[in-house]
């Protein structure tokens, strides 16, 4: 349907709520579980860390399943944000809606309605949201994760560092690569705080030196 024709008949006040709701539903698709089922692998919630995420799927021994999980978990935040930026103007959707959509997709991953509200930690989805907000922000966030993961071999440590630096990158590049929106900056900070909270057990293991490294099967 043509967005302009639809917007004329759709109440403008409901458009942001609908966009956020759809983003949450898409975010609730736990691709670690879905990909594992389709490929005949064990449920990622039943081994390793028990986290339905790409790093734990990698412990199954299937790099393809882990790569697909990583890609799809990122796309479920990127695609709704891309749609809002491409077509949202017809519905009067601005930066505030971008922030709501990013947060809704992220919360969908953490608390998926299709999986009894027990989801993953949100690293790939947060990176996907960063790409959706601006490609350069996504590159900066992704490279931060890759650099830390490469040198230290801890996915959790890479996630924590990338999460903390993402809102910093967003604010530092205001007026250089993009125009920062206060609502988006607030959501990025909230996502970072939630990522830190979801990784509280990992932080404890990192301190004790018992955190599994990337590629570990245990």
Backbone as ProteinMPNN parsed JSONL, in Angstrom:
{"seq_chain_A": "XXXXXXXXXXXXXXXXXXXXXXXXXXXXXXXXXXXXXXXXXXXXXXXXXXXXXXXXXXXXXXXXXXXXXXXXXXXXXXXXXXXXXXXXXXXXXXXXXXXXXXXXXXXXXXXXXXXXXXXXXXXXXXXXXXXXXXXXXXXXXXXXXXXXXXXXXXXXXXXXXXXXXXXXXXXXXXXXXXXXXXXXXXXXXXXXXXXXXXXXXXXXXXXXXXXXXXXXXX", "coords_chain_A": {"N_chain_A": [[0.846, -1.2, 0.0], [0.442, 2.276, -0.759], [2.339, 4.541, 1.136], [1.601, 7.257, 1.473], [-1.136, 7.321, 0.86], [-2.092, 5.618, 2.813], [-1.403, 6.976, 5.162], [-3.116, 9.109, 5.138], [-5.518, 8.09, 5.96], [-4.99, 6.99, 8.378], [-4.802, 7.465, 11.869], [-2.582, 9.908, 13.002], [-1.513, 9.979, 15.556], [-1.472, 7.369, 16.366], [0.376, 6.099, 14.808], [3.203, 6.157, 15.655], [2.985, 4.435, 17.899], [2.083, 2.055, 16.76], [4.248, 1.478, 15.073], [6.279, 1.027, 16.972], [5.173, -1.159, 18.308], [5.093, -3.132, 16.281], [7.837, -3.347, 15.838], [8.626, -4.412, 18.27], [7.367, -6.932, 18.149], [8.699, -8.086, 15.962], [11.265, -8.046, 17.039], [10.906, -9.965, 18.968], [11.303, -12.393, 17.806], [13.204, -15.046, 18.342], [16.009, -15.816, 17.01], [18.146, -17.507, 17.492], [17.031, -19.761, 18.641], [15.144, -20.409, 16.656], [16.706, -20.78, 14.272], [18.344, -22.873, 15.141], [16.448, -24.912, 15.514], [15.489, -25.238, 12.885], [17.801, -26.142, 11.625], [18.202, -28.512, 12.859], [19.588, -28.643, 15.281], [20.57, -28.737, 18.784], [18.555, -27.087, 21.244], [19.641, -23.868, 21.994], [19.299, -22.911, 24.531], [19.71, -24.984, 26.174], [22.325, -25.706, 26.639], [25.821, -24.846, 27.223], [26.099, -21.441, 28.023], [23.423, -21.132, 28.136], [22.211, -19.035, 26.958], [20.171, -17.65, 24.451], [21.691, -16.817, 21.939], [24.052, -15.735, 19.374], [26.738, -16.322, 20.073], [26.517, -18.426, 21.908], [25.226, -20.309, 20.304], [27.307, -20.868, 18.606], [28.776, -22.59, 20.135], [27.603, -24.978, 19.638], [28.931, -26.054, 17.598], [28.35, -25.423, 15.025], [29.204, -23.173, 12.762], [27.855, -21.911, 10.728], [25.192, -21.792, 11.638], [25.556, -20.102, 13.816], [26.449, -17.787, 12.522], [24.194, -17.149, 10.95], [22.341, -16.678, 12.981], [23.482, -14.438, 14.223], [23.356, -12.57, 12.101], [20.546, -12.418, 11.55], [19.503, -11.668, 14.041], [20.564, -9.145, 14.186], [19.384, -7.917, 11.964], [16.71, -7.801, 12.685], [16.422, -5.552, 14.198], [17.551, -3.636, 12.587], [15.999, -3.573, 10.16], [13.289, -2.623, 10.862], [14.026, -0.013, 11.681], [15.202, 0.983, 9.354], [12.929, 1.011, 7.709], [11.32, 2.935, 8.991], [12.904, 5.216, 8.662], [12.953, 5.359, 5.889], [10.274, 5.506, 5.067], [8.867, 6.733, 7.06], [8.383, 9.506, 7.163], [6.047, 10.022, 5.779], [4.159, 9.366, 7.573], [4.547, 11.105, 9.573], [6.598, 10.429, 11.298], [9.33, 10.894, 13.333], [12.611, 11.535, 14.775], [12.101, 10.794, 17.414], [10.434, 8.601, 17.12], [12.173, 6.858, 15.833], [13.855, 6.291, 17.972], [12.059, 5.015, 19.703], [11.346, 2.764, 18.198], [13.834, 1.462, 17.926], [14.346, 0.841, 20.627], [12.122, -0.755, 21.185], [12.48, -2.999, 19.497], [14.828, -3.984, 20.592], [14.021, -4.559, 23.251], [12.187, -6.508, 22.615], [13.867, -8.595, 21.889], [15.147, -9.109, 24.327], [12.97, -9.687, 25.999], [11.063, -11.691, 24.746], [7.848, -12.076, 23.376], [7.016, -14.422, 22.197], [8.466, -16.413, 23.38], [7.993, -16.823, 26.088], [8.893, -14.54, 27.339], [11.582, -14.801, 27.865], [14.508, -14.066, 26.831], [17.489, -13.306, 24.856], [20.687, -11.645, 25.346], [21.018, -9.422, 23.81], [23.07, -8.315, 22.213], [23.73, -8.531, 19.387], [21.365, -7.486, 18.371], [21.418, -4.9, 19.383], [23.642, -3.911, 18.006], [22.639, -4.09, 15.425], [20.617, -2.182, 15.653], [22.204, 0.078, 15.938], [23.351, 0.25, 13.373], [20.994, 0.764, 12.011], [20.298, 3.291, 12.97], [22.421, 4.912, 12.087], [24.658, 4.139, 9.473], [27.465, 4.541, 9.855], [27.661, 4.692, 12.613], [26.946, 2.11, 13.268], [29.096, 0.73, 12.103], [31.231, 1.691, 13.669], [30.457, 0.714, 16.201], [30.334, -2.051, 15.688], [33.006, -2.555, 14.905], [34.333, -1.946, 17.269], [33.413, -4.015, 18.918], [34.505, -6.217, 17.476], [37.297, -5.74, 17.604], [37.899, -5.839, 20.38], [36.985, -8.43, 20.912], [38.691, -9.918, 19.268], [41.272, -9.517, 20.336], [41.016, -10.172, 23.053], [39.334, -12.368, 23.244], [36.898, -12.702, 24.506], [33.537, -12.723, 24.293], [31.614, -11.488, 25.876], [33.015, -9.39, 27.154], [33.706, -7.865, 24.934], [31.153, -7.112, 24.124], [30.327, -5.547, 26.292], [32.146, -3.381, 26.267], [31.639, -2.319, 23.693], [28.954, -1.622, 24.038], [29.074, 0.428, 25.964], [30.535, 2.355, 24.598], [28.995, 3.027, 22.365], [26.809, 5.031, 22.764], [28.533, 7.107, 23.352], [30.037, 7.455, 20.992], [27.911, 8.29, 19.395], [27.181, 10.793, 20.455], [29.599, 12.211, 20.296], [30.014, 12.479, 17.572], [28.12, 14.234, 16.726], [26.913, 16.62, 14.507], [29.02, 16.153, 12.862], [29.048, 13.584, 11.51], [26.362, 13.083, 11.677], [23.202, 14.436, 12.848], [22.565, 14.597, 16.129], [19.893, 13.183, 17.975], [18.166, 13.887, 20.928], [16.401, 11.96, 22.061], [17.206, 9.585, 20.811], [19.846, 9.386, 21.698], [19.349, 9.012, 24.423], [18.033, 6.536, 24.382], [20.067, 4.872, 23.378], [21.847, 5.014, 25.529], [20.231, 3.829, 27.473], [19.97, 1.253, 26.406], [22.625, 0.445, 26.595], [22.879, 0.358, 29.385], [21.049, -1.69, 29.967], [22.285, -3.809, 28.665], [24.602, -4.046, 30.21], [23.408, -4.842, 32.586], [22.249, -7.304, 31.795], [24.516, -8.718, 31.409], [25.561, -9.173, 33.903], [26.212, -11.547, 35.277], [28.231, -12.478, 33.612], [30.124, -10.475, 33.995], [30.868, -10.973, 36.625], [32.097, -13.502, 36.263], [34.171, -12.765, 34.561], [35.714, -11.216, 36.286], [36.48, -13.186, 38.102], [37.928, -14.793, 36.442], [36.835, -16.965, 35.117], [35.239, -16.897, 32.91], [33.972, -18.237, 29.881], [35.818, -18.461, 26.833], [35.566, -17.195, 23.446], [34.382, -19.599, 21.183], [34.645, -21.693, 22.893], [33.357, -24.823, 24.013], [32.237, -25.375, 26.389]], "CA_chain_A": [[0.0, 0.0, 0.0], [1.186, 3.533, -0.814], [2.381, 5.158, 2.456], [0.886, 8.527, 1.513], [-2.559, 7.036, 0.904], [-2.393, 5.019, 4.108], [-1.271, 7.967, 6.221], [-4.271, 10.002, 5.114], [-6.635, 7.442, 6.637], [-4.542, 6.425, 9.657], [-4.561, 8.515, 12.869], [-1.157, 10.165, 13.15], [-1.079, 9.709, 16.924], [-1.299, 5.932, 16.553], [1.463, 5.6, 13.965], [4.393, 5.797, 16.431], [2.7, 3.285, 18.754], [2.04, 0.877, 15.897], [5.615, 1.203, 14.636], [7.003, 0.441, 18.091], [4.604, -2.481, 18.574], [5.577, -4.044, 15.247], [9.262, -3.562, 16.088], [8.719, -5.344, 19.405], [6.98, -8.264, 17.677], [9.818, -8.575, 15.153], [12.358, -8.297, 17.966], [10.598, -11.146, 19.774], [11.704, -13.605, 17.083], [14.495, -15.497, 18.872], [16.563, -16.56, 15.89], [19.024, -18.571, 17.975], [16.174, -20.934, 18.8], [14.522, -20.733, 15.37], [17.732, -21.331, 13.374], [18.765, -24.179, 15.669], [15.393, -25.886, 15.216], [15.452, -25.476, 11.436], [19.008, -26.878, 11.244], [18.263, -29.777, 13.588], [20.547, -28.562, 16.38], [19.99, -28.652, 20.117], [18.09, -25.773, 21.686], [20.784, -23.189, 22.627], [19.001, -22.661, 25.938], [19.939, -26.224, 26.92], [23.751, -26.004, 26.799], [26.686, -23.671, 27.355], [25.613, -20.412, 28.937], [21.965, -21.135, 28.11], [21.731, -17.793, 26.343], [19.8, -17.799, 23.041], [22.417, -15.832, 21.149], [24.98, -16.293, 18.389], [27.942, -16.876, 20.709], [26.203, -19.739, 22.466], [24.96, -21.206, 19.177], [28.619, -21.272, 18.1], [29.231, -23.721, 20.952], [27.022, -26.202, 19.089], [29.858, -26.525, 16.582], [27.909, -24.977, 13.705], [29.52, -21.777, 12.49], [26.802, -21.378, 9.861], [24.046, -21.455, 12.492], [25.925, -18.929, 14.608], [26.484, -16.629, 11.622], [22.81, -16.816, 10.61], [21.728, -16.096, 14.18], [24.041, -13.089, 14.372], [22.818, -11.713, 11.039], [19.107, -12.224, 11.7], [19.267, -10.893, 15.265], [20.872, -7.755, 13.869], [18.423, -7.403, 10.989], [15.386, -7.552, 13.256], [16.417, -4.16, 14.656], [17.906, -2.762, 11.455], [14.927, -3.455, 9.169], [12.264, -1.654, 11.277], [14.584, 1.338, 11.674], [15.334, 1.376, 7.951], [11.596, 1.324, 7.195], [10.877, 4.208, 9.57], [13.653, 6.302, 8.036], [12.635, 5.435, 4.465], [8.862, 5.798, 4.81], [8.231, 7.314, 8.234], [7.981, 10.903, 6.978], [4.665, 10.037, 5.302], [3.306, 9.176, 8.745], [4.952, 12.071, 10.582], [7.471, 9.764, 12.259], [10.637, 11.537, 13.387], [13.665, 10.926, 15.573], [11.543, 10.169, 18.6], [9.943, 7.284, 16.729], [13.35, 6.017, 15.625], [14.305, 5.845, 19.287], [11.076, 4.061, 20.229], [11.448, 1.538, 17.409], [15.082, 0.805, 18.319], [14.176, 0.291, 21.965], [11.12, -1.819, 21.14], [13.099, -4.191, 18.911], [15.801, -4.469, 21.581], [13.26, -5.168, 24.345], [11.611, -7.733, 22.082], [14.882, -9.644, 21.983], [15.368, -9.422, 25.737], [11.748, -10.229, 26.6], [10.243, -12.056, 23.581], [6.492, -12.528, 23.672], [6.844, -15.769, 21.669], [9.287, -17.366, 24.125], [7.711, -16.638, 27.516], [9.612, -13.352, 27.791], [12.937, -15.184, 28.258], [15.295, -13.894, 25.619], [18.943, -13.218, 24.918], [21.299, -10.477, 25.984], [20.748, -8.271, 22.953], [24.264, -7.699, 21.621], [23.571, -8.405, 17.938], [20.234, -6.596, 18.116], [21.897, -3.539, 19.651], [24.506, -3.516, 16.887], [21.734, -3.854, 14.302], [19.976, -0.886, 15.885], [23.211, 1.105, 15.655], [23.399, 0.383, 11.917], [19.744, 1.376, 11.588], [20.336, 4.718, 13.312], [23.332, 5.463, 11.076], [25.627, 3.102, 9.105], [28.78, 4.77, 10.455], [27.567, 4.337, 14.024], [26.996, 0.658, 13.298], [30.472, 0.311, 11.819], [32.035, 1.991, 14.854], [30.073, -0.221, 17.257], [30.763, -3.385, 15.286], [34.473, -2.649, 14.955], [34.716, -1.986, 18.678], [33.19, -5.389, 19.364], [35.452, -7.114, 16.821], [38.659, -5.503, 18.099], [38.003, -6.37, 21.737], [36.81, -9.884, 20.841], [39.874, -10.507, 18.641], [42.446, -9.467, 21.209], [40.786, -10.749, 24.387], [38.608, -13.631, 23.061], [35.719, -12.761, 25.367], [32.396, -12.074, 23.661], [30.941, -10.629, 26.854], [33.816, -8.184, 27.337], [33.547, -7.08, 23.707], [29.809, -6.541, 24.156], [30.273, -4.503, 27.314], [32.905, -2.22, 25.789], [30.894, -1.743, 22.574], [27.727, -1.015, 24.562], [29.409, 1.679, 26.645], [31.061, 3.344, 23.66], [28.029, 3.413, 21.329], [26.248, 6.38, 22.98], [29.632, 8.08, 23.314], [30.253, 7.732, 19.569], [26.757, 9.016, 18.863], [27.238, 12.187, 20.903], [30.831, 12.844, 19.835], [29.951, 12.75, 16.128], [27.028, 15.166, 16.443], [27.342, 17.723, 13.652], [30.109, 15.712, 11.979], [28.506, 12.524, 10.652], [24.899, 13.106, 11.795], [22.639, 15.333, 13.849], [22.102, 13.763, 17.237], [18.559, 13.388, 18.544], [18.207, 13.57, 22.357], [15.693, 10.71, 22.35], [18.038, 8.473, 20.351], [20.973, 9.289, 22.639], [18.824, 8.441, 25.657], [17.77, 5.117, 24.151], [21.361, 4.188, 23.291], [22.35, 4.904, 26.896], [19.394, 2.842, 28.155], [20.355, -0.05, 25.878], [23.917, 0.12, 27.2], [22.627, -0.013, 30.786], [20.409, -3.005, 29.965], [23.309, -4.787, 28.294], [25.43, -4.255, 31.394], [22.607, -5.635, 33.531], [22.109, -8.672, 31.287], [25.832, -9.36, 31.475], [26.068, -9.112, 35.28], [26.863, -12.828, 35.597], [29.479, -12.506, 32.847], [31.072, -9.578, 34.658], [31.389, -11.715, 37.769], [33.022, -14.533, 35.788], [35.367, -12.095, 34.058], [36.511, -10.83, 37.458], [37.039, -14.406, 38.699], [38.749, -15.473, 35.457], [36.174, -18.214, 34.733], [34.372, -16.655, 31.759], [34.38, -18.998, 28.683], [36.277, -17.667, 25.702], [34.866, -17.433, 22.18], [34.703, -20.894, 20.604], [34.629, -22.74, 23.909], [32.164, -25.652, 23.978], [31.749, -25.6, 27.748]], "C_chain_A": [[0.878, 1.246, 0.0], [1.167, 4.211, 0.556], [1.582, 6.45, 2.543], [-0.625, 8.314, 1.597], [-2.955, 6.475, 2.264], [-2.372, 6.052, 5.222], [-2.464, 8.902, 6.281], [-5.444, 9.422, 5.898], [-6.273, 6.96, 8.039], [-4.265, 7.543, 10.651], [-3.078, 8.687, 13.159], [-0.658, 9.83, 14.55], [-0.843, 8.225, 17.178], [-0.111, 5.37, 15.789], [2.721, 5.265, 14.766], [4.18, 4.57, 17.312], [2.685, 2.001, 17.939], [3.441, 0.486, 15.431], [6.423, 0.529, 15.746], [6.498, -0.966, 18.394], [5.092, -3.504, 17.562], [7.054, -4.352, 15.43], [9.458, -4.542, 17.245], [8.397, -6.774, 18.976], [8.108, -8.881, 16.849], [11.004, -8.909, 16.059], [12.159, -9.548, 18.792], [10.923, -12.458, 19.066], [13.106, -14.002, 17.538], [15.154, -16.4, 17.829], [17.569, -17.622, 16.313], [18.236, -19.866, 18.11], [15.616, -21.378, 17.452], [15.524, -21.381, 14.419], [18.166, -22.712, 13.838], [17.723, -25.252, 15.368], [15.385, -26.246, 13.738], [16.636, -26.34, 11.004], [19.182, -28.171, 12.023], [19.287, -29.798, 14.712], [19.812, -28.536, 17.715], [19.563, -27.214, 20.419], [19.235, -25.073, 22.424], [20.546, -22.854, 24.095], [19.302, -23.861, 26.815], [21.411, -26.569, 27.106], [24.536, -24.705, 26.922], [26.179, -22.71, 28.407], [24.092, -20.42, 29.049], [21.364, -19.91, 27.458], [21.382, -18.037, 24.876], [20.405, -16.701, 22.183], [23.447, -16.505, 20.268], [26.2, -16.935, 19.026], [27.674, -18.255, 21.283], [25.879, -20.749, 21.374], [26.273, -21.704, 18.594], [29.159, -22.472, 18.863], [28.623, -25.049, 20.496], [27.96, -26.828, 18.066], [29.499, -26.079, 15.18], [28.184, -23.493, 13.536], [28.45, -21.132, 11.621], [25.589, -20.953, 10.691], [24.336, -20.206, 13.311], [25.914, -17.672, 13.751], [25.072, -16.193, 11.239], [22.092, -16.16, 11.787], [22.187, -14.659, 14.37], [23.428, -12.129, 13.363], [21.344, -11.395, 11.274], [18.765, -11.439, 12.961], [19.597, -9.422, 15.056], [19.83, -7.137, 12.945], [17.067, -7.085, 11.619], [15.3, -6.191, 13.948], [16.672, -3.215, 13.485], [16.723, -2.514, 10.516], [13.815, -2.503, 9.626], [12.772, -0.216, 11.271], [14.759, 1.854, 10.249], [13.977, 1.789, 7.391], [11.115, 2.676, 7.709], [11.597, 5.371, 8.906], [13.279, 6.472, 6.568], [11.208, 5.928, 4.213], [8.17, 6.533, 5.957], [7.748, 8.738, 8.055], [6.523, 11.011, 6.526], [3.673, 9.902, 6.452], [3.642, 10.17, 9.86], [5.849, 11.477, 11.647], [8.866, 10.381, 12.211], [11.616, 10.783, 14.257], [13.164, 10.24, 16.826], [11.024, 8.773, 18.312], [11.094, 6.337, 16.446], [13.811, 5.437, 16.957], [13.366, 4.786, 19.849], [11.169, 2.725, 19.508], [12.715, 0.766, 17.785], [14.931, 0.134, 19.677], [13.194, -0.868, 21.956], [11.698, -3.113, 20.571], [14.082, -4.823, 19.899], [15.091, -5.173, 22.742], [12.575, -6.45, 23.885], [12.594, -8.884, 22.156], [15.1, -10.069, 23.432], [14.177, -10.135, 26.371], [10.762, -10.615, 25.49], [8.884, -12.632, 23.965], [6.269, -13.963, 23.216], [7.589, -16.834, 22.464], [9.21, -17.105, 25.627], [8.555, -15.524, 28.14], [11.026, -13.675, 28.315], [13.818, -15.168, 27.018], [16.79, -13.821, 25.86], [19.415, -11.927, 25.548], [21.259, -9.237, 25.101], [21.928, -7.644, 22.247], [24.079, -7.472, 20.119], [22.436, -7.444, 17.589], [20.619, -5.141, 18.359], [22.793, -3.037, 18.522], [23.659, -3.248, 15.649], [21.017, -2.525, 14.426], [20.937, 0.254, 15.588], [23.348, 1.339, 14.153], [22.143, 1.076, 11.403], [19.685, 2.862, 11.869], [21.241, 5.47, 12.348], [24.38, 4.407, 10.752], [26.992, 3.295, 9.76], [28.785, 4.454, 11.949], [27.615, 2.814, 14.171], [28.389, 0.125, 13.049], [31.363, 0.531, 13.037], [31.747, 1.007, 15.983], [30.563, -1.627, 16.935], [32.27, -3.564, 15.349], [34.977, -2.695, 16.398], [34.553, -3.397, 19.234], [34.251, -6.331, 18.792], [36.867, -6.966, 17.375], [38.844, -6.099, 19.487], [37.901, -7.894, 21.721], [38.059, -10.554, 20.271], [41.054, -10.581, 19.604], [42.241, -10.168, 22.551], [40.014, -12.061, 24.364], [37.443, -13.801, 24.021], [34.582, -12.002, 24.679], [31.719, -11.1, 24.612], [31.697, -9.323, 27.064], [33.684, -7.267, 26.127], [32.186, -6.388, 23.694], [29.715, -5.385, 25.138], [30.976, -3.237, 26.846], [32.15, -1.528, 24.653], [29.639, -1.028, 23.062], [28.004, 0.335, 25.197], [29.822, 2.757, 25.649], [30.038, 3.808, 22.622], [27.384, 4.772, 21.584], [27.314, 7.467, 22.971], [29.936, 8.469, 21.869], [29.136, 8.614, 19.021], [26.811, 10.498, 19.222], [28.479, 12.907, 20.365], [30.76, 13.241, 18.357], [28.78, 13.644, 15.74], [27.558, 16.348, 15.643], [28.466, 17.371, 12.714], [29.585, 14.673, 10.984], [26.983, 12.511, 10.643], [24.488, 14.193, 12.777], [22.037, 14.486, 14.958], [20.708, 14.169, 17.697], [18.627, 13.022, 20.022], [17.541, 12.249, 22.702], [16.515, 9.496, 21.945], [19.223, 8.282, 21.289], [20.534, 8.639, 23.948], [18.582, 6.945, 25.515], [19.074, 4.329, 24.051], [21.975, 4.009, 24.676], [21.562, 3.86, 27.683], [19.729, 1.427, 27.69], [21.687, -0.496, 26.459], [23.731, -0.332, 28.646], [21.992, -1.401, 30.87], [21.391, -4.107, 29.588], [24.239, -5.078, 29.466], [24.693, -5.127, 32.417], [22.506, -7.087, 33.085], [23.425, -9.439, 31.352], [26.397, -9.375, 32.9], [26.775, -10.404, 35.685], [28.192, -12.944, 34.866], [30.54, -11.63, 33.487], [31.701, -10.27, 35.861], [32.388, -12.769, 37.35], [34.292, -13.93, 35.212], [36.295, -11.709, 35.207], [37.197, -12.053, 38.062], [37.943, -15.168, 37.739], [38.14, -16.785, 34.996], [35.252, -18.052, 33.517], [34.87, -17.451, 30.559], [34.803, -18.06, 27.555], [35.486, -18.036, 24.454], [35.346, -18.761, 21.578], [34.718, -22.026, 21.606], [33.319, -23.505, 23.846], [31.563, -25.846, 25.363], [31.121, -24.342, 28.302]], "O_chain_A": [[1.917, 1.288, 0.66], [0.087, 4.442, 1.099], [0.952, 6.72, 3.565], [-1.317, 9.034, 2.317], [-4.011, 6.808, 2.803], [-3.212, 6.022, 6.121], [-2.792, 9.431, 7.343], [-6.265, 10.164, 6.437], [-7.152, 6.564, 8.805], [-3.556, 8.49, 10.312], [-2.395, 7.728, 13.52], [0.497, 9.439, 14.716], [-0.106, 7.858, 18.093], [0.359, 4.274, 16.095], [3.273, 4.18, 14.582], [5.087, 3.751, 17.461], [3.213, 0.977, 18.374], [3.781, -0.697, 15.398], [7.162, -0.423, 15.493], [7.285, -1.862, 18.699], [5.464, -4.617, 17.932], [7.486, -5.482, 15.206], [10.345, -5.394, 17.204], [9.072, -7.717, 19.389], [8.435, -10.057, 17.015], [11.668, -9.928, 15.87], [13.129, -10.137, 19.269], [10.827, -13.525, 19.672], [14.087, -13.363, 17.158], [14.887, -17.6, 17.777], [17.821, -18.556, 15.553], [18.716, -20.937, 17.739], [15.611, -22.568, 17.136], [15.229, -22.416, 13.822], [18.337, -23.619, 13.024], [18.074, -26.375, 15.007], [15.284, -27.419, 13.378], [16.495, -27.18, 10.115], [20.194, -28.856, 11.87], [19.802, -30.861, 15.06], [18.598, -28.34, 17.771], [20.145, -26.257, 19.907], [19.758, -25.628, 23.39], [21.49, -22.547, 24.823], [19.177, -23.794, 28.038], [21.726, -27.616, 27.672], [23.994, -23.613, 26.75], [25.868, -23.101, 29.532], [23.53, -19.792, 29.947], [20.143, -19.761, 27.41], [22.202, -18.572, 24.131], [19.716, -15.775, 21.756], [23.692, -17.705, 20.394], [26.654, -17.984, 18.569], [28.506, -19.154, 21.161], [26.22, -21.924, 21.502], [26.35, -22.843, 18.133], [29.91, -23.278, 18.313], [29.072, -26.117, 20.913], [27.805, -27.995, 17.706], [30.255, -26.325, 14.24], [27.48, -22.655, 14.101], [28.168, -19.942, 11.76], [25.026, -19.88, 10.47], [23.466, -19.353, 13.482], [25.438, -16.622, 14.181], [24.782, -14.997, 11.208], [21.331, -15.209, 11.612], [21.38, -13.771, 14.646], [23.028, -11.018, 13.711], [20.939, -10.234, 11.206], [17.838, -10.63, 12.953], [18.984, -8.551, 15.675], [19.441, -5.982, 13.117], [16.354, -6.201, 11.145], [14.201, -5.729, 14.252], [16.086, -2.136, 13.402], [16.473, -1.376, 10.121], [13.421, -1.637, 8.845], [12.038, 0.699, 10.9], [14.497, 3.025, 9.971], [13.873, 2.791, 6.683], [10.565, 3.472, 6.949], [10.983, 6.398, 8.616], [13.282, 7.589, 6.051], [10.961, 6.673, 3.265], [7.006, 6.913, 5.833], [6.799, 9.152, 8.722], [5.842, 11.983, 6.854], [2.505, 10.271, 6.33], [3.091, 10.088, 10.958], [5.869, 11.959, 12.78], [9.508, 10.387, 11.161], [11.495, 9.575, 14.462], [13.721, 9.231, 17.257], [11.148, 7.869, 19.139], [11.019, 5.153, 16.772], [14.116, 4.249, 17.059], [13.813, 3.782, 20.404], [11.08, 1.67, 20.137], [12.67, -0.454, 17.944], [15.342, -1.012, 19.856], [13.408, -1.864, 22.648], [11.441, -4.195, 21.097], [14.155, -6.046, 20.02], [15.507, -6.25, 23.167], [12.401, -7.378, 24.676], [12.212, -10.017, 22.45], [15.223, -11.259, 23.723], [14.34, -11.058, 27.17], [9.743, -9.949, 25.309], [8.79, -13.556, 24.773], [5.426, -14.662, 23.779], [7.374, -18.027, 22.253], [10.214, -17.157, 26.339], [8.884, -15.571, 29.326], [11.589, -12.919, 29.107], [13.864, -16.135, 26.257], [17.292, -14.214, 26.912], [18.651, -11.212, 26.195], [21.446, -8.122, 25.588], [21.806, -6.536, 21.723], [24.251, -6.354, 19.633], [22.534, -6.681, 16.628], [20.192, -4.252, 17.622], [22.71, -1.873, 18.129], [23.919, -2.301, 14.907], [20.826, -1.819, 13.436], [20.533, 1.284, 15.047], [23.449, 2.481, 13.705], [22.21, 1.88, 10.473], [19.092, 3.618, 11.1], [20.878, 6.535, 11.848], [24.948, 3.821, 11.674], [27.616, 2.32, 10.18], [29.795, 4.001, 12.487], [28.25, 2.293, 15.089], [28.821, -0.824, 13.704], [32.156, -0.339, 13.397], [32.665, 0.522, 16.643], [31.131, -2.31, 17.787], [32.758, -4.603, 15.793], [35.936, -3.403, 16.705], [35.432, -3.911, 19.926], [34.827, -7.142, 19.517], [37.557, -7.963, 17.59], [39.832, -6.786, 19.744], [38.641, -8.575, 22.431], [38.45, -11.629, 20.726], [41.748, -11.595, 19.672], [43.192, -10.701, 23.123], [40.026, -12.798, 25.349], [37.043, -14.926, 24.319], [34.656, -10.786, 24.505], [31.299, -10.015, 24.207], [31.082, -8.26, 27.145], [33.567, -6.049, 26.268], [32.075, -5.226, 23.304], [29.094, -4.363, 24.846], [30.451, -2.136, 27.016], [32.03, -0.303, 24.64], [29.298, 0.045, 22.564], [27.25, 1.286, 24.99], [29.5, 3.932, 25.828], [30.2, 4.886, 22.052], [27.405, 5.614, 20.686], [27.034, 8.615, 22.625], [30.075, 9.65, 21.551], [29.386, 9.563, 18.278], [26.52, 11.355, 18.388], [28.408, 14.086, 20.016], [31.376, 14.224, 17.944], [28.48, 13.796, 14.555], [28.525, 16.998, 16.042], [28.842, 18.175, 11.862], [29.668, 14.864, 9.771], [26.373, 11.989, 9.71], [25.328, 14.791, 13.45], [21.089, 13.736, 14.724], [20.393, 15.355, 17.794], [19.106, 11.937, 20.35], [18.046, 11.496, 23.536], [16.524, 8.488, 22.651], [19.568, 7.153, 21.638], [21.255, 7.817, 24.514], [18.89, 6.174, 26.423], [19.169, 3.226, 24.59], [22.56, 2.965, 24.965], [22.135, 3.098, 28.461], [19.768, 0.502, 28.502], [21.868, -1.671, 26.78], [24.358, -1.299, 29.08], [22.351, -2.198, 31.737], [21.333, -5.21, 30.131], [24.621, -6.227, 29.689], [25.275, -6.023, 33.028], [22.658, -8.001, 33.896], [23.435, -10.67, 31.35], [27.599, -9.572, 33.079], [27.808, -10.369, 36.354], [29.168, -13.446, 35.422], [31.716, -11.993, 33.522], [32.906, -10.17, 36.091], [33.423, -12.93, 37.997], [35.372, -14.505, 35.35], [37.513, -11.858, 35.109], [38.351, -11.977, 38.484], [38.65, -16.086, 38.154], [38.872, -17.654, 34.521], [34.556, -18.997, 33.145], [36.053, -17.374, 30.226], [34.211, -16.999, 27.357], [34.818, -19.069, 24.416], [36.546, -19.014, 21.476], [34.796, -23.194, 21.225], [32.267, -22.899, 23.644], [30.484, -26.425, 25.491], [30.651, -24.336, 29.44]]}, "name": "protein", "num_of_chains": 1, "seq": "XXXXXXXXXXXXXXXXXXXXXXXXXXXXXXXXXXXXXXXXXXXXXXXXXXXXXXXXXXXXXXXXXXXXXXXXXXXXXXXXXXXXXXXXXXXXXXXXXXXXXXXXXXXXXXXXXXXXXXXXXXXXXXXXXXXXXXXXXXXXXXXXXXXXXXXXXXXXXXXXXXXXXXXXXXXXXXXXXXXXXXXXXXXXXXXXXXXXXXXXXXXXXXXXXXXXXXXXXX"}
